[in-house]
Amino acid sequence: MDVHRSGAASKVIGDDRDTARAGTVARLAPDAGGPAEIRIHAESGGEGVRVWIGIDGDAAVVAIRSADLLEEILRETRASGHLLSAVICNGTPIYVGSSGIAPLSSKPSGETP
């Protein structure tokens, strides 16, 4: 998985399984509206890709940014053919495998096995 910058927004693009296995750490630029930093680490294994996100800020900032990032990660992993097994934000699972449960949003993400 590679993390690419596009202005202030960044996105995860899964284009190479070897790169994904090695893991990628990226510091994403904050939006103009806030000082929060975002860090992402991704690893690929037998069960699919696991993503860890660290977001600085209060609970409201973390909730909004983690929901946005989760949707983007889901889109990109689907488009690249990678299986997303888990997304953890600040130590809390926000997406777990094929259940599609995203506790912070309390709605199914739509990911199918």
Secondary structure, 3 states (H helix, E strand, C coil): CEEEEECCEEEEECCCHHHHHHCEEEEECCCCCCCCCEEEEEEEECCEEEEEEEECCCHHHHHHHHHHHHHHHHHHHHHHCCCEEEEEECCEEEEEHHHCEECCCCEECCCCC
